Amino acid sequence: MATGRLARQRHLAAREPALAGASPGAGPTSDAACQGPDQQGVDLGSGGRRRCRPRGRPRRRLIASGTFKNEAKPKPTPSPTSTATGVSPITGTIDDAQAGVSFARLGGGWTAMPLASSDGFNTSYGFTYAEIVVVQQKYDGTQNYYANAYSGRLPASVPYTGTQDLSKAATTLAKNIESEPEPRGAYPSHTRRDRDNRAYTVSGRSAWYVKFQVIFPQAQSRGWNFRSETAVLILIDQGAGARPSTFFVSVPDSHPNGGDLQSLVASVRTR
């Protein structure tokens, strides 16, 4: 996630997770994800930045680094102190059957793709689809930094027995994504501010909404065009016997279309 990152939103660590093959035009349309040139191990970093990371563990920005097919170059970005409110066009819908949710497929440079079962963000956080867009090329001299969105199922590592666990499970998963340290983490070194944590509803189903911001004190000295990143995690109950669905989106403050975060959140539906 740098959300890079979920994409995630920071960058990948030692290596990028693998993204299963799906063309940007096919598959889910919204907050779904992104496909790398090789179907093998593009890692979507966690902890907030983008870098390559060791297989089995994602690295920063819930996003893969490297060059993606049809990946658009980032548009000129506003001052890091400004608040971008533009919105990318919605070009379709991403239907993630594994996650049990659908969400908007965005234009304006966003690329979506399914994640391979071996992808670090799949094995660690249960994400099965990703959608990303570049916000700064070679932000660290090598890797790109992204805004990203992910859908999936609550991993078995987070306990869940019913709707009474929604709050705790959502808070735990969000913390796991945000706090994993470098080099495997989704975001670069940062401080966190909690913005919201409340009951929510998606398609009539009980859900939980967690929103937080990560701030990067070192950003200016390192020449990054972003200073902070806002992320939202939604956990949706899918009934007895089923693991809850998850949706995670993380957007740096330098992304020209800052309204994409709310646009993606508002588009989430259960299947």
N, C-alpha and C positions, 0 to 999 in steps of 0.2 A: 503494500500500500503506500507512497509519499504522498489519489487519490487523490495519487497519485495518484497514494498510492495510491484496496483492496485496493494500483494500481492504487499507490497506495499509500500516490499517492505517495514516497521517498524513493529510493531507488533500490535496485537489486544489489545483492551482495556479491559474493564470489562468483555467482553464475546465474543466468536467467532460467526461470522455470520453463517447462515445455508447454507449448500451446498446441492443442489439437488442431487439425486442419479444418478451417471453415473460412470461406471467403468473406471479406467485409460485406459483401452484398447479401450473403445468405445467413440463415440462422436468426437468432433473436435480434431484435432491433434496438433496444434501448440500452440500458445499463449493462449490456452484456459485454462482451469483451474483446479480445484482441488476438490476432494470430500472427505468429512470427514466421519468418522466412523458412525456418526449418521446423518440422513438426516435432522436434525433439526436445529440447530443453530450454525454452526461453523462460527465464525466471522473472516473475513480476515482483520483485523486491518487496519487502515489508518494512515498516519503520519509517517510511517517509522518503526514501530516495530511490534512485534507480541505479542498479548495478548488476553485474552478473553474480550469481551466487552458486554455491554447491548444490548439486541435484538433491531433491528431497526436501530442500528448505528454500523458501522464497526469500528474496532480499528486498529491500525497499519497495517503495512505492508500489504497491500492489500492481506493479506494472512491469512489463517486459521491456528490456532495453534492446537496442539494436535498431535495425531498419525494418519496417513492416511494409508489405505490399500495399501500394496505393496510399502510403502514409503521407499526409500533407505536412508541409512545413508550418511551424507555428506562425500565427499572425503577430504583428507588432503588439507588444503588451503595454498596458498602462503602467503608471508609476506604482511601485510596490505599496505606496501608502494610499492609493486610490481604491475604490470599490467598484469592480467591474460588474455590470448587471445585464450585459447582453445575453441573448439566448440562442443557441444553435438550433437550426431547423430540425424538426422531427421527421425523419424519412421513412419510418416503418416501425415495426415492433419486433423485439427479440423475445423469442419464446424458449425459455430454458426448461425443457421437460424434466431434466434431472432435479432441478431446484424446485419445480412446481410453481414457478412465477414467470411473468412476462414484464417487459418494461420497454421504454422508448429506445428506438435506434436513432442516433443523432447523426446529422451531417456535419459540415463545417470542419472536416478533418478527423472526426472520431472514427475509430476502426474497432470492429467487434469480432470475437472468436471464442470457440469453446476451449476449455483448458483440459489438457491430457490428465489422466488419472495419476500420472507420476509427477505432475507439476507440484512444486512446493506449496503453492497457495491452495491447492486442492487437498494435499495430504495434511497440511497444518490447520487450515481454516475451513475446509469443505467447499471452497469455491469451484464452480464448474463452468462458468462463463465470465468473460471479461470484455470491457469496452474502454478504450483509451484514446487520448489525444496528447500530442506533444505540447508542452508549455515553454520548455527551454532546451535547445539542442546543446549537447555536450556540456551540461551544467557543471560537471566536475572535470571537464577536459576530455572525457571519454564517452560517458553515457548521457542519454537524453533523460529529461525529467517530464513526468506526465500527470495529467488529471486522469482518474480512472474510476471505473465502477465494476462491481462483481456481484454475481448471484450464486447461490449454492444452498447447502443444507448444513445445519448446525453440526459440527464435528462431534464424534463420540467422546472426545476428551472433555466436553462441557456437559455436565449432568443436566437431564431434562426429563421430567415425568408428566408434565401437564402445564396448563396455563398459569398455575401458581408459581411456576419457575421462570416465566418470561422475563421478568425484571432482572433477576440475578444472572440468568444465562446470557441475556443481551449485554449486560454490563461487563460480564466476564470476558466474552468474546471480543468486545470492543477494546478492552484493556489489553488482552493478549496481542491483538493486532498492533495497537499503538505503542506498547511498551517494550517489545522485544528489542534488545540492544543490537548495535552494529556488531559485526557486519551483516547479520541476517535480518535485522529489523526492517520494517516497512518504511520508516522515516529516518532521516538523518537525526543527529543529536538535537533535542528540542525540549521545550517546556510545554505543558498541557493545560488547557482551560476547558472545563466542562461547561457546555452551553445548554443542554436540555437532556432530560431523562424522564420519560413518561409513557403511560399506556397509549396505545395507538390502535388503529383498525385498518385492515387492508381487505377489500372485497368482502366486508362483513365478518372477517375472521379476527380474533384477538391477536394483538401484536404488541411489540414494544419498540420505542424509538429512542435512540441515544445519539446525541450530537456533541461533538467536541472540536476544539481548535488546537493545532500544534503550532508553536512559534519557534522560529529558527534565529537565535541571536547572532549566529555566525554568518548569516546569509549575505549581508552587505559586504563584509570583508572578503568573502569568497567570490563575489561577483555574480551571485544568483539573482535572477530577476523576480524572485518571489521572496516574501518574508514570513509568510504563514500559510496554513492550509486548513480548510474546514472539512470535516468528515461527518457522515451520518451512517449509522448502522440500524437496520430494521430487522427484527426477528418476528416471524409470523407462525403462529400455531397452525398445524395442518391436521389436527385431530388425533384420536387415539391410535397408537401403533405407528405413527409417522414422525420422523424427525422434523423439527420446524424449518421453514425456509428462511434464508438470509439474503439481505441485499445490503451492499456496502458501497458508498461513493465518497471519494475524497478529491477536493479541488483546490489547487494552490491559488493564492490571491492574485497572481499575475495572469491567470487565464482570462482572456478578453471577455468570454461569455460566462461570467460568474453565475448567471442565472441558471446554468445547466444543472447545478446541484439540485435546486428545487424542482426543476423540470423533470429530472430523472426520478426523484423521490415521489413526486406526484403521479408518475406514470405506472408505478408498480401495481401489479394485479396478480392474484393467485389464479392458477389454471383449474 
